[in-house]
């Protein structure tokens, strides 16, 4: 991909992997002792993989730990730029072990912060149009637990409203359109940042993973955007 040549003319090439149809990218979970160790993504088109060291190594030490909203210092496990059917996609990927409220909430912060941080490196590129690019986040974890499914079912059966986290889990279970993560939930709009540098509404998919290694068809989700 031309964007690989453009980025590696500026940054060290160790952060980037240029892939073509048939190549496989492996993204590893960065936290210690994970249940979901890695995911394997097979390229069906031109694809650029940006590893987590790029965001982490370039800028993490300069950001404030706000301990609240927004938490700009976070980064995700990997970023893909995919050229598929004449469209460019920017895909932010975060892996978690268990599906629970704390993990999903943290993943949302990591996806939002990663978009803010990667877009500043992509916007100056002359031949890459960020505004024409479709963007999504992908959270990969073990499936929604039986307990969460039971609580959702019981509330629906008794006409009780679902909490935000339960609405999101119910959305992921049905595997339809992406869940829309509004900036109100992560708070980048509170900073003195031009809206072009953060997602006011980020489409987010959830992928059920296996213990250990999981193969993910990322194109299945790109077709839904």
N, C-alpha and C positions, 0 to 999 in steps of 0.2 A: 504494500500500500504506500501511496505517496506520503501519507502522513507519518509513516514510520521514518522515511528518509528526512522529512522536515524536522521531526522531533529529535532524531539522533544527530542531526547537524548542530543542535543546540545543547542537548543533554547526553550523558553517557548512555551507550546503547544497552548496558546491562539491565536497565529498567524496562525494556520493551522487547516484545517477541512478535515478529511479523509472521502471520500464519496464512495459509491458503487452503483451498478445498482439500479435505482429508487429513489435515494436521489436527493434533489434539493438544489442547492447553490444559494443564493441571494447576488448579488453584488450591493452595494449602491454607488451612485454618491457622491463624497466628497465635491464638491463645493456647496456654499449656494444657495438656491432657484432654484434648477435645474428643467428643464422641463422633462427630462428623469431621473426619481427618482431612479429606480433600474432595474436590469435585473435578471431573474430567469433562471438558467441553470440546466436541468435535466440530471443526470449522466446515461449513458447507459453502463458504464464500470467503472473500478476503476479510481478515480479522486481525486487529492489533490488540495484543494483551499488554496492559500496563500493570506491573506488579505493585504490591503495597509499599515496597521500599521507596518508590518514587515520591509519593505524597509524604510518607513518614519521614524519610531522610531529608527531603528538601525543606520542609517548613514547620514540622510539628513543634520544634523548640521555641518558635517565635510567637505562638498563639497563647492567649490567656486561657487558663482553666477556669471558666466562669462558674462551674458547679451549678449550672442552671441552664436557662435558655438564652441564646443558643450556645451550644458547646462546639466551638469552631475547631478545636484541636483534634477531633476524631478523624479517623480514616477507615476505609473499608478494606476488605481482603483482596480485591482486585477490580480492575476496570477494563471493559472491552469496548473497542470501537469497531463496529461491524458494518461492512458495506454489503447490503443484501437487497437484491431486486431494485437497484438504482436509488436506494435510500441509505443514508448513514444513520446508525444507531449508537448511542452512548449508553452503555449498560454498567451500572454500579452493582457490585456483588458483595454481599456480606453473609458469612457463614456463622451459624450458632449451633450449639448442641441441642439442648432441649427447647421445645416450644413453650415458653412461659412469658408472662407479662413483662418482666424485667428485661429478658433477652430481646424481645421484639421492640420494646421501647428504646433500648440502646442501639439496636440495629437501625431504627429510624433516624436517630441522631447521626450515626456514622454515615448513612447514605446521603443525608442532606448536607453534612459538612464536606463530604468527599466531592459532591457536585460543585459546591462553592470553590473548593480548592483546585480541582482539576480544570474547571472552566477558565480560570485565569491563565493557565498554561496553553489552552487551545485557542482562545480568542485572538491572540496576536498572529496566529498562523495565516498567511495570506490565502492559502488554497483550501482552507477548511472552514465551512460555513456552519458555525454553531447554531445559528437560528433556524437552519433547515434540518437540523439533526433531531431525530426522535430520541427521547430520553426515558429510561425507566430504572427502577431499583429492583433487585432480586434478593430476597432473603431465603437462604437455604438452611433448613434445620430438620430435625426429626419431626414427624407429623404432629399435628394438633392432638393433644392427649385425650384419652377416653373421658377423663373427668371434665375437661373443658367442654367437650361435645355434649356430655350429659347435662351440664349446667345450662348450656344454650338451649337444648331441647326442652328442658323443664320450664325455662322461662317462656319459651314460645308457646308451650302447651297451656300455660296459665296466663297468657297475655300480659306478661311483665316485660318492661323495656330492657333491652340488652345494653350493657355498658359499652363504652367505645371499644375497649379491647375485645369484648365478646362479639361485637358487630364485625370487627376486623377478622377475627378467627372464623366466624361464620362465612364471611366473604371468601376467605382463602379456601375453606372446605369445599365450597361450591365450584371453585376453580373456573370462574367465568372471566369477567373483565378485571383489570387490575384494581387494587384498592388505591384510592386517591389520597395521598398524604399531603394535607394542606400545611402551608407554612405556619399557620397559627399553632400547630402542634409542636413545631421545632423552633420557631421564633427568629428566623434570620431577618425578617422584616423590621425587627426592633433595632437592628444595627443601622448605621449610616451607610448602607450599601445600596447601590443602584440595583433595581429589580432584575436586570439582565444577568447578574452574578449569582442569583439563587433561584430555586424552583418554587414558584408560588403554589404549585400543585404537582407533586411527583407521583406518577403511576408506579405502584409497587406490586410485584408478584411474590408469591410464596411457593417454594419447591420443597416437596417432601424428600428427605434424604435418608440414606441407610446409615447404619453404624459403619464407620470406617470410610470407604470410598464410594462415591456415587457418580454415575454418568448422567449428565444433564443436557437435554436438547434445548438449547437457548433459543433456537429459531421458532420453536412452538410458542414462545411468549412474545417474540418480536412480531409475529403475525397478528397478535391481538391488539397491538397499539394503533 
